[in-house]
Amino acid sequence: MTVQGLIDKGIFHVVNLGKGRLKKITTPFCCDLLSIAMVRAPEGCAWVTVIGNINTLAVAALTDAACIILAEGAVLDEAASKKAEEQEITVLSADMPIFEAAFKVFCQLHAETDL
């Protein structure tokens, strides 16, 4: 599934629409500790976090995440919002808990296979 495919499902709100909409999502990834995310976030992941600052965008760019999903009602701060626009990073959001958001991504990725 691509980032655009996930957006089209209408599960998440679009905060910023980046250039990587055709990027394939490989897996959901949950982490709120940026130093761990820098090392362990898999390329192409849909990164689910509650951290909405400029450092999150830097880590997403560094790890080549497909998109960021802000869970628990988290929002980008003003600097991060501007940086997401400048760097064309796709950021989605949801009021649901981190696990639930990641599970929804997982289910969409595996919708056509047996779990």
C-alpha positions in Angstrom: 0.0 0.0 0.0 1.2 3.5 -0.8 0.9 6.6 1.4 -1.8 7.9 -1.0 -3.6 4.6 -0.6 -3.6 4.9 3.1 -4.8 8.5 2.8 -7.6 7.4 0.5 -8.9 5.0 3.2 -9.9 8.1 5.3 -8.7 6.7 8.6 -6.3 9.5 9.3 -6.5 13.3 8.9 -4.0 14.9 6.5 -1.8 17.5 8.3 0.7 18.0 5.5 0.7 16.4 2.1 4.3 15.6 1.0 5.9 14.5 -2.2 6.2 10.9 -1.2 2.5 9.9 -1.7 3.5 7.1 -4.1 6.0 5.7 -1.6 5.2 2.1 -0.5 4.5 1.7 3.2 6.6 -1.3 4.5 5.3 -1.5 8.1 4.0 0.6 10.9 6.6 1.7 13.5 5.8 3.0 17.0 8.4 5.0 18.9 8.5 8.2 20.9 12.2 8.1 21.7 13.9 9.9 18.8 17.3 8.3 19.4 15.8 4.9 19.1 13.7 5.8 16.1 16.9 7.1 14.4 18.5 3.7 14.6 15.5 1.4 14.3 12.8 3.0 12.1 12.7 0.8 9.0 12.8 2.5 5.6 9.3 3.1 4.2 7.6 2.8 7.6 4.5 4.7 8.7 6.0 6.1 11.9 3.4 6.5 14.6 4.3 8.9 17.4 3.1 11.7 19.7 6.1 13.9 19.2 5.2 16.8 16.8 8.4 18.8 16.7 11.0 19.6 14.2 13.3 16.8 15.4 10.6 14.3 14.4 10.7 15.6 10.9 14.5 15.3 10.8 14.4 11.7 12.0 11.7 10.8 9.5 13.9 12.3 6.7 17.0 10.5 8.0 15.3 7.1 8.2 13.3 7.6 4.9 10.0 7.0 6.6 7.1 6.9 4.2 5.0 9.2 6.5 4.5 10.3 10.1 1.3 9.7 11.9 0.7 11.8 15.0 -1.5 9.8 17.4 -3.3 10.7 20.6 -4.4 14.1 19.2 -0.8 15.3 19.0 -0.1 18.2 16.7 2.9 19.7 14.9 4.3 22.8 16.6 4.6 25.9 14.4 8.3 25.3 13.4 7.6 21.7 12.6 4.6 22.6 10.5 6.7 25.0 8.4 9.5 22.4 8.0 7.0 19.7 6.9 5.8 22.0 4.2 9.4 23.0 3.2 10.7 19.4 3.1 7.4 18.0 1.7 7.0 15.3 4.4 3.6 13.7 4.6 2.2 14.0 8.1 -1.1 12.4 9.1 -3.0 12.6 12.5 -5.5 10.8 14.6 -7.0 11.1 18.0 -6.7 7.3 18.6 -3.9 5.7 20.8 -0.6 4.9 19.2 -1.2 1.1 19.2 -4.6 1.5 17.6 -3.2 3.8 14.8 -0.4 1.4 14.1 -2.8 -1.6 14.1 -5.0 0.2 11.6 -2.0 0.6 9.3 -1.0 -3.0 9.8 -4.5 -4.2 9.0 -4.6 -2.1 5.8 -1.2 -3.5 4.8 -2.4 -7.1 5.3 -6.0 -6.7 4.2 -5.5 -9.1 1.3 -3.6 -11.7 3.1 -4.3 -14.1 6.0 -3.1 -12.9 9.3 
